[in-house]
Amino acid sequence: MVVPSRSPAFRIVPDYRERYLMPPREDIALFLDLETTGSDKELDEIIEIGVVALDTTKEDVPEIRAFSSIVLPSAKAMHRLLSKKVVREMHEKNGLLDELYAGIDEMNSGHLGPPRHNPIYVSNQLNLWLNEIAGTDDTHIPYGGSGVMHFDRPFIDKTFTLFGRRLTYWAHDVGPIRRAYVKAGGVNWPDQEVGKTHRALDDARFHAEEWRFALRLFRGEEV
């Protein structure tokens, strides 16, 4: 007797777990960052995503392409953002809140054309962008950032599911490397106070620069 769920005829949707049995891409890495309405994976939502694609075949790991978009949250999630003084003031200062208000006004004004900046629209644009630079095969792509496995990945998997399925299960997380290096008395690590603006693309680029610093460090180069 054939168990239907194991029969090839019933495998309409690919088993994405099989991807992890294949070697990851060695020519590209994605560094990403999110801004969200808060840290609750169930109640909060993404309000901005930034991703940079890096060429890992070159020693200096240059940026190839970048993707950035605001993401309009639900009314409930927006209320959560506005109720948190520190988060609200941070995004008032860096201009993200004004962009969200402008996007909401556009949506409410009867804007003709695709509903820009809603999660589905942004997800489609993100997938198209990734297909352009990495193709559409089943290989999985290394990704990185700071705290990405703990913080960013659950939001990615919930909101940008197809994009998340193309990422490795592991990540180039610069956070633990940074903390260990500083704890050991290391100097010259890129300054977060200068480099981070709490805008997604800026922060993704900053974490990519941290990774480049770590690579130089591990190669024994002067830093």
Sequence and secondary structure as in RCSB ss.txt:
>XXXX:A:sequence
MVVPSRSPAFRIVPDYRERYLMPPREDIALFLDLETTGSDKELDEIIEIGVVALDTTKEDVPEIRAFSSIVLPSA
KAMHRLLSKKVVREMHEKNGLLDELYAGIDEMNSGHLGPPRHNPIYVSNQLNLWLNEIAGTDDTHIPYGGSGVMH
FDRPFIDKTFTLFGRRLTYWAHDVGPIRRAYVKAGGVNWPDQEVGKTHRALDDARFHAEEWRFALRLFRGEEV
>XXXX:A:secstr
   GGGSGGG  S  GGGGGGS   SSEEEEEEEEES S TTT  EEEEEEEEEETTSTT  EEEEEEEE    H
HHHHHHHT HHHHHHHHHSSHHHHHHHHHHHHHTT  SS TTSHHHHHHHHHHHHHHHH SSS  EEEEESSIII
IIHHHHHHHSHHHHHTEEEEEEEHHHHHHHHHHTT      HHHH  S HHHHHHHHHHHHHHHHHHHTT   
